[in-house]
Amino acid sequence: MRWTGADLAFVCALTVAAAALYAFYSCLRLARFRAGAYDLVIFDQAIRSYARLQPPVSMLKGVHNGFGPGFCVLGDHWSPALALLAPLYRIHDGPATLLVAQAVLLALSIPFVWAYAFRASSAVTAGRRVAHPVAVAYALSWPIIEAVAFDFHEVAFVPLLTAAMLERHRAGHRRAALLAGLALLLVKEDMGLLLAGFGLFLLTRRGDRITGALLVAGGAAATLVATGILIPHFGGRADYYWAYWTLGPDLPRAVVRAVTRPGDVAALLADPPLKLRTLVLTLAPVLFTAALSPLGLALLPPLVERMLASTYPNWWTPRYHYTAFVVAVVFAAGADGALRAASRSPGRAGVLLRGWALLALAVAFALVPFFSFGALFTPGFYVETARTRAAGRAVAAVPDGALVEAADSLAAALSPRTRTLLWDRTPRGAPWVAADVGARAFPFGSVHAQVARVEALRERGYRVVFREAGYVVLTRP
């Protein structure tokens, strides 16, 4: 079965609609001062530097995390692919550019997931009746939604490249698949693990085993080189994101313990229980059929990386963007696994596969209210409140070009026209401070601590030039 012009029109319309929805959601959050300095302003500052043909420096990240104001974000994560977005800042210089770019990149993965499902289901003449609902389910899947909701991250590139790699391999275009996979290595330092996972899948296929072995070894090596050599070269630390202290203080000792005491590894995968919940939710959008496909092996390295962590609780939760790194694999493996299960009943394979696709679509719709897009169904998401208007006036009180310590919710609005630092618990001595004492702001633990911080500034000689609805702007002579 081949797709028709109507099929292509469907997937194009879905892609455009998804990009518009993603961009609308994230840009409205930005306009309502719900976007944060971490990590939107970090990326905004870095890509603005790229646009000026300079190293990708984020002063906010460097100062807050103790690396210094000239910190290059390649020393935080190995993500040179972000430089591809720099030309967009010649069109519009600001965080909204990143949010729209991310929306488009995430939506562009939809046609590849659709094509993969179409090719897989055509084996039992199901074709479009499987691919269409699967594509919609993918577009509304909670990992994609959570990536959109958590401002901007380098994950924006991953579903597209991963889906292209899997679809091109399914279509028999091995070279194109390999190129897409290798491009992942420019997105983030641990994408070598995802590539190694794809290599594990290829080891199960006769004719691909040499390539698979090379990808397993090469992917693991690429991650080690990025974390151990490239990131330190650009001013970071190889152990900065080491999160496996339960297993050992470094990789060699953690590997030795994992090999000699596998029971500890198994226990850590379920401690705390939230990890198991996240794993269940990861496979739930495809009704767990990804576990029936050899392609599911590609999920193992990146998921083990997250679930073995004993620190960084954000890695375990279904919130944030982390599951979007593997969402394309989940749907491709899910489609392949459903095909394998349906093929056991040759006379009913097409019906079973179509039923699976419709159930996956139903699950996607059912989960929407429980994740970030549930806010779209609440009037409060859209309204401009007195506090929102006050935030706009607080931002306007800070002059262009000023060095300003900005509260987490105000930093993104100030980043395009000021030298923005994060207002935190450490006095930075900036001539301007845009504070928030109306709601708890990252990284403070309480509003009381924020109020105390403002009072300390006043005792140091800062004077208040704006105060409204919990926002306070101060300056010093």
C-alpha positions as CSV (number, residue, x, y, z in Angstrom):
1,M,0.0,0.0,0.0
2,R,1.3,3.4,-0.9
3,W,0.3,6.7,0.5
4,T,-1.8,9.1,-1.5
5,G,-2.0,12.9,-1.9
6,A,-4.8,12.9,0.7
7,D,-2.5,11.0,3.1
8,L,0.2,13.6,2.6
9,A,-2.3,16.4,3.0
10,F,-3.4,14.9,6.3
11,V,0.1,14.6,7.8
12,C,1.1,18.1,6.6
13,A,-2.0,19.6,8.2
14,L,-1.4,17.7,11.4
15,T,2.2,18.9,11.5
16,V,1.3,22.5,10.9
17,A,-1.5,22.3,13.5
18,A,0.8,20.7,16.1
19,A,3.5,23.3,15.5
20,A,1.0,26.1,16.0
21,L,-0.4,24.5,19.2
22,Y,3.0,24.0,20.7
23,A,4.1,27.5,19.8
24,F,0.9,29.0,21.1
25,Y,1.1,27.2,24.4
26,S,4.8,28.1,25.1
27,C,4.6,31.7,23.9
28,L,1.5,32.4,26.0
29,R,3.4,31.0,29.0
30,L,6.2,33.5,28.2
31,A,3.8,36.4,27.7
32,R,2.1,35.6,31.1
33,F,5.5,35.5,32.9
34,R,5.4,31.7,33.5
35,A,8.6,30.9,31.7
36,G,11.7,30.6,33.9
37,A,15.3,31.7,33.7
38,Y,16.3,28.0,34.1
39,D,16.7,27.1,31.3
40,L,15.1,29.5,28.8
41,V,17.4,32.5,29.6
42,I,20.5,30.2,29.6
43,F,19.8,29.1,26.0
44,D,18.7,32.6,25.0
45,Q,22.0,34.1,26.1
46,A,24.0,31.4,24.6
47,I,22.3,31.5,21.2
48,R,22.4,35.3,21.1
49,S,26.2,34.9,21.5
50,Y,26.2,32.4,18.6
51,A,24.3,35.0,16.5
52,R,27.0,37.5,17.2
53,L,29.7,35.0,16.0
54,Q,30.9,34.6,19.6
55,P,31.3,31.5,21.9
56,P,27.9,30.5,23.4
57,V,28.3,32.3,26.8
58,S,25.5,32.3,29.4
59,M,26.4,34.8,32.1
60,L,23.3,33.8,34.1
61,K,24.3,30.1,34.2
62,G,28.0,30.9,34.9
63,V,27.4,33.2,37.7
64,H,24.6,31.3,39.5
65,N,26.5,28.0,39.3
66,G,29.9,29.4,40.2
67,F,31.7,29.1,36.8
68,G,32.0,32.8,36.2
69,P,30.3,35.3,33.9
70,G,32.2,34.2,30.8
71,F,30.9,30.6,31.1
72,C,30.5,28.8,27.7
73,V,27.5,26.5,27.7
74,L,29.4,23.8,25.8
75,G,31.0,23.3,29.2
76,D,27.6,22.5,30.6
77,H,26.2,20.2,27.9
78,W,27.8,19.2,24.6
79,S,25.2,20.7,22.3
80,P,26.9,22.4,19.3
81,A,23.7,21.7,17.3
82,L,22.2,24.8,19.0
83,A,24.3,27.0,16.8
84,L,21.9,26.1,13.9
85,L,19.3,28.3,15.6
86,A,21.6,31.4,15.7
87,P,20.5,32.8,12.3
88,L,16.9,33.0,13.6
89,Y,18.1,35.7,16.0
90,R,18.7,37.9,13.0
91,I,14.9,37.7,12.4
92,H,13.8,38.1,16.0
93,D,16.1,38.4,19.0
94,G,14.5,36.9,22.1
95,P,13.3,33.8,23.9
96,A,10.1,33.5,21.8
97,T,12.3,32.6,18.9
98,L,13.5,29.5,20.7
99,L,10.0,28.5,21.7
100,V,8.7,28.8,18.1
101,A,11.8,27.0,16.8
102,Q,11.3,24.2,19.3
103,A,7.6,23.9,18.3
104,V,8.5,23.5,14.7
105,L,11.3,21.0,15.3
106,L,9.1,18.8,17.5
107,A,6.3,19.0,15.0
108,L,8.6,18.0,12.1
109,S,9.1,14.6,13.8
110,I,5.4,13.8,13.2
111,P,5.7,12.9,9.5
112,F,8.5,10.5,10.2
113,V,6.6,8.7,12.9
114,W,3.6,8.7,10.6
115,A,5.6,7.2,7.7
116,Y,7.1,4.6,10.0
117,A,3.7,3.5,11.2
118,F,2.4,3.5,7.6
119,R,5.3,1.3,6.4
120,A,4.9,-1.1,9.3
121,S,1.1,-1.4,9.1
122,S,1.1,-1.8,5.3
123,A,2.5,-5.3,5.8
124,V,-1.0,-6.3,6.9
125,T,-2.8,-3.8,4.6
126,A,-3.8,-1.5,7.5
127,G,-1.8,1.5,6.1
128,R,-3.4,4.9,6.8
129,R,-5.9,3.6,9.2
130,V,-3.1,2.9,11.6
131,A,-0.7,5.7,10.6
132,H,-3.2,8.5,11.0
133,P,-4.3,7.8,14.6
134,V,-0.7,6.9,15.6
135,A,0.5,10.3,14.3
136,V,-2.1,12.2,16.2
137,A,-1.4,10.1,19.4
138,Y,2.3,10.9,19.0
139,A,1.6,14.7,18.5
140,L,-0.5,14.7,21.7
141,S,1.7,12.3,23.7
142,W,2.7,13.4,27.2
143,P,6.5,13.4,26.6
144,I,6.1,15.9,23.7
145,I,3.7,18.0,25.8
146,E,6.0,18.1,28.7
147,A,8.9,19.1,26.5
148,V,6.9,22.0,25.1
149,A,5.8,23.0,28.6
150,F,9.2,23.2,30.1
151,D,10.3,26.2,28.0
152,F,13.2,25.3,25.6
153,H,15.9,22.6,25.7
154,E,18.2,20.9,23.3
155,V,15.7,18.0,23.3
156,A,13.9,19.9,20.5
157,F,16.3,18.3,18.0
158,V,16.0,14.7,19.3
159,P,12.6,13.4,18.3
160,L,13.1,14.7,14.7
161,L,16.5,13.1,14.3
162,T,15.5,9.9,16.1
163,A,12.3,9.5,14.1
164,A,14.2,10.2,10.9
165,M,16.8,7.6,11.8
166,L,14.2,4.9,12.5
167,E,12.0,5.7,9.5
168,R,14.9,5.8,7.1
169,H,16.2,2.5,8.4
170,R,12.7,0.9,8.1
171,A,12.6,2.2,4.5
172,G,15.9,0.5,3.7
173,H,17.9,3.7,3.5
174,R,20.7,2.7,5.8
175,R,23.1,5.6,5.0
176,A,20.5,8.3,5.7
177,A,19.5,6.5,8.9
178,L,23.2,6.4,10.0
179,L,23.6,10.1,9.3
180,A,20.6,11.1,11.3
181,G,21.9,8.9,14.2
182,L,25.3,10.5,14.1
183,A,23.8,14.0,14.1
184,L,22.4,13.1,17.5
185,L,25.9,13.2,18.9
186,L,25.9,17.0,18.3
187,V,22.8,17.5,20.4
188,K,23.8,16.4,23.9
189,E,26.6,14.5,25.4
190,D,24.5,11.4,26.4
191,M,22.9,10.9,23.0
192,G,25.7,8.4,22.4
193,L,23.7,6.1,24.7
194,L,20.7,6.4,22.5
195,L,22.8,5.6,19.5
196,A,24.3,2.6,21.3
197,G,20.7,1.5,22.0
198,F,20.0,1.6,18.3
199,G,23.1,-0.5,17.9
200,L,21.7,-3.1,20.3
201,F,18.6,-3.3,18.1
202,L,20.8,-3.7,14.9
203,L,22.6,-6.6,16.6
204,T,19.3,-8.6,16.4
205,R,19.1,-8.2,12.7
206,R,21.2,-10.3,10.3
207,G,23.1,-8.1,8.0
208,D,23.2,-5.2,10.4
209,R,25.2,-6.8,13.2
210,I,28.6,-5.2,12.2
211,T,27.0,-1.8,12.1
212,G,25.2,-2.5,15.3
213,A,28.4,-3.5,17.1
214,L,30.1,-0.3,15.8
215,L,27.3,1.8,17.1
216,V,27.2,0.2,20.5
217,A,31.0,0.8,20.9
218,G,31.0,4.2,19.1
219,G,28.0,5.5,21.0
220,A,29.4,4.7,24.4
221,A,32.8,6.1,23.4
222,A,31.2,9.3,22.1
223,T,29.5,9.9,25.4
224,L,32.7,9.3,27.3
225,V,34.6,11.7,25.0
226,A,32.0,14.4,25.3
227,T,31.7,14.2,29.1
228,G,35.4,13.5,29.9
229,I,37.2,15.7,27.3
230,L,35.0,18.1,25.4
231,I,32.9,19.5,28.3
232,P,36.0,20.1,30.5
233,H,37.8,21.7,27.5
234,F,35.0,24.3,27.4
235,G,35.2,25.1,31.1
236,G,32.9,22.5,32.7
237,R,33.6,19.5,34.9
238,A,33.3,15.9,33.8
239,D,31.6,15.0,37.0
240,Y,29.3,17.9,37.3
241,Y,26.2,15.8,36.5
242,W,27.4,12.6,38.1
243,A,24.3,11.3,39.8
244,Y,25.2,7.7,40.7
245,W,26.7,8.1,44.1
246,T,24.8,5.0,45.4
247,L,26.9,2.9,43.0
248,G,30.1,4.8,43.4
249,P,31.9,8.2,43.2
250,D,33.0,7.7,39.6
251,L,32.3,5.6,36.5
252,P,34.9,2.8,37.0
253,R,33.9,2.1,40.6
254,A,30.1,2.3,39.7
255,V,30.6,-0.2,36.9
256,V,32.5,-2.6,39.2
257,R,29.7,-2.4,41.8
258,A,27.1,-2.9,39.1
259,V,28.8,-6.0,37.8
260,T,29.6,-7.5,41.2
261,R,26.4,-6.5,42.9
262,P,23.6,-6.6,40.3
263,G,21.0,-6.8,43.0
264,D,21.9,-3.2,44.0
265,V,21.3,-2.1,40.4
266,A,17.9,-3.8,40.3
267,A,16.9,-2.2,43.6
268,L,18.0,1.2,42.5
269,L,15.8,1.0,39.4
270,A,12.7,1.0,41.7
271,D,13.9,3.4,44.4
272,P,12.0,5.6,44.8
273,P,8.8,4.0,43.4
274,L,8.3,7.1,41.2
275,K,10.9,5.6,38.9
276,L,8.6,2.7,38.1
277,R,5.6,5.0,37.6
278,T,7.6,7.0,35.1
279,L,8.7,3.8,33.3
280,V,5.0,2.7,33.1
281,L,4.0,6.0,31.8
282,T,6.8,6.0,29.2
283,L,5.4,2.8,27.6
284,A,1.7,3.5,28.3
285,P,1.1,5.7,25.1
286,V,1.7,2.6,22.9
287,L,-0.1,0.2,25.3
288,F,3.2,-1.3,26.2
289,T,3.7,-3.0,22.8
290,A,7.2,-1.4,22.6
291,A,8.3,-4.3,24.9
292,L,7.3,-6.8,22.1
293,S,9.7,-5.3,19.6
294,P,13.5,-5.7,19.3
295,L,13.6,-2.0,18.7
296,G,12.7,-1.6,22.4
297,L,16.3,-2.4,23.1
298,A,17.1,1.1,22.0
299,L,15.3,2.4,25.1
300,L,17.5,0.6,27.5
301,P,20.7,2.7,27.7
302,P,18.9,6.1,28.0
303,L,16.3,4.8,30.5
304,V,18.9,3.1,32.6
305,E,21.0,6.3,32.6
306,R,18.0,8.1,34.2
307,M,16.7,5.5,36.5
308,L,20.0,4.5,38.1
309,A,20.5,8.1,39.3
310,S,20.5,8.5,43.0
311,T,20.4,12.3,42.9
312,Y,18.7,14.8,40.5
313,P,15.1,13.7,41.2
314,N,13.9,15.6,38.1
315,W,15.4,12.8,36.0
316,W,12.9,10.3,37.4
317,T,9.7,12.3,37.2
318,P,7.3,12.2,34.2
319,R,7.4,16.0,34.3
320,Y,9.9,18.1,32.4
321,H,11.5,17.2,29.0
322,Y,13.5,14.0,29.7
323,T,11.2,11.4,28.3
324,A,11.0,13.3,25.0
325,F,14.5,12.1,24.3
326,V,13.0,8.6,23.7
327,V,9.4,9.3,22.7
328,A,10.1,8.6,18.9
329,V,11.6,5.2,19.8
330,V,8.7,4.4,22.0
331,F,6.2,5.0,19.2
332,A,8.3,3.2,16.5
333,A,8.9,0.2,18.8
334,G,5.2,0.3,19.8
335,A,4.1,0.1,16.2
336,D,6.5,-2.7,15.4
337,G,5.5,-4.6,18.5
338,A,1.8,-4.2,17.8
339,L,2.5,-5.5,14.2
340,R,4.3,-8.5,15.6
341,A,1.5,-9.3,18.0
342,A,-1.2,-8.8,15.4
343,S,0.6,-11.0,12.9
344,R,0.1,-14.0,15.1
345,S,-3.5,-13.9,13.9
346,P,-3.1,-13.6,10.1
347,G,-6.8,-13.4,9.4
348,R,-7.4,-10.6,11.8
349,A,-4.0,-8.8,11.8
350,G,-5.3,-5.7,10.1
351,V,-8.3,-5.4,12.5
352,L,-6.1,-5.9,15.5
353,L,-3.5,-3.4,14.4
354,R,-6.2,-0.8,13.7
355,G,-7.7,-1.4,17.1
356,W,-4.4,-0.9,18.7
357,A,-3.9,2.4,16.9
358,L,-7.3,3.7,18.0
359,L,-6.7,2.7,21.6
360,A,-3.3,4.5,21.5
361,L,-5.1,7.5,20.3
362,A,-7.7,7.2,23.0
363,V,-5.0,6.9,25.6
364,A,-3.3,10.1,24.3
365,F,-6.5,12.1,24.6
366,A,-7.2,10.6,28.1
367,L,-3.8,11.6,29.4
368,V,-3.9,15.2,28.2
369,P,-5.7,16.6,31.2
370,F,-3.2,15.1,33.6
371,F,-0.2,16.8,32.1
372,S,0.7,20.4,31.2
373,F,-1.7,20.8,28.3
374,G,-4.6,20.4,30.8
375,A,-4.0,24.1,31.5
376,L,-5.5,24.8,28.1
377,F,-8.9,23.8,29.4
378,T,-8.7,26.3,32.3
379,P,-9.7,30.0,31.9
380,G,-6.9,31.1,34.2
381,F,-4.3,30.0,31.7
382,Y,-5.3,32.7,29.2
383,V,-6.2,35.7,31.4
384,E,-4.0,38.6,32.1
385,T,-4.1,39.3,35.8
386,A,-3.2,42.3,37.9
387,R,0.0,40.5,38.8
388,T,0.8,39.8,35.2
389,R,0.4,43.5,34.3
390,A,2.5,44.5,37.3
391,A,5.2,42.1,36.0
392,G,5.3,44.0,32.7
393,R,5.6,47.3,34.5
394,A,8.4,45.9,36.7
395,V,10.3,44.8,33.7
396,A,9.8,48.2,32.0
397,A,11.3,49.9,35.1
398,V,14.7,48.4,34.3
399,P,16.7,50.4,31.7
400,D,18.1,48.9,28.5
401,G,21.6,47.6,28.8
402,A,21.6,47.4,32.6
403,L,23.1,44.7,34.6
404,V,20.2,43.3,36.5
405,E,19.5,40.5,39.0
406,A,16.1,39.3,37.9
407,A,13.6,37.0,39.6
408,D,13.1,33.7,37.8
409,S,9.8,34.7,36.2
410,L,11.1,38.1,35.1
411,A,14.4,37.1,33.6
412,A,13.1,35.9,30.2
413,A,11.4,39.3,29.6
414,L,14.6,41.2,30.5
415,S,17.1,38.9,28.7
416,P,16.9,40.4,25.2
417,R,17.8,44.0,26.3
418,T,19.7,43.7,29.6
419,R,22.7,41.8,31.0
420,T,20.6,39.4,33.0
421,L,21.6,37.5,36.1
422,L,19.4,35.3,38.2
423,W,18.2,36.9,41.5
424,D,19.2,34.3,44.0
425,R,20.4,33.9,47.6
426,T,23.9,35.3,46.9
427,P,24.3,39.1,46.6
428,R,25.8,39.9,43.2
429,G,26.2,43.7,43.5
430,A,24.3,44.4,40.3
431,P,23.1,48.0,40.0
432,W,19.5,46.8,39.4
433,V,17.5,44.1,41.0
434,A,14.0,42.9,39.8
435,A,12.7,40.9,42.7
436,D,9.5,38.9,43.4
437,V,8.1,38.7,46.9
438,G,4.6,37.7,45.9
439,A,5.2,34.0,45.1
440,R,7.9,31.6,45.8
441,A,10.6,31.9,43.1
442,F,13.4,29.6,42.2
443,P,16.0,29.1,43.7
444,F,14.5,30.4,47.0
445,G,12.9,28.0,49.5
446,S,10.2,30.4,50.6
447,V,8.7,33.8,50.1
448,H,10.0,34.7,53.6
449,A,13.5,34.2,52.3
450,Q,12.8,36.4,49.3
451,V,11.4,39.2,51.5
452,A,14.5,39.0,53.7
453,R,16.7,39.2,50.6
454,V,14.9,42.5,49.5
455,E,15.3,43.9,53.0
456,A,19.0,43.1,53.0
457,L,19.4,44.9,49.7
458,R,17.7,48.0,51.2
459,E,20.1,47.9,54.1
460,R,23.0,47.9,51.6
461,G,21.7,51.2,50.1
462,Y,19.4,50.0,47.4
463,R,16.3,52.1,46.9
464,V,12.9,50.9,45.7
465,V,11.8,52.4,42.3
466,F,8.9,50.2,41.7
467,R,6.6,48.0,43.9
468,E,3.4,46.5,42.9
469,A,1.6,43.1,43.3
470,G,4.6,41.5,44.9
471,Y,7.2,42.7,42.4
472,V,9.9,45.0,43.6
473,V,12.5,46.8,41.5
474,L,15.5,48.3,43.3
475,T,18.6,50.2,42.2
476,R,21.7,51.5,44.0
477,P,23.5,54.8,43.4
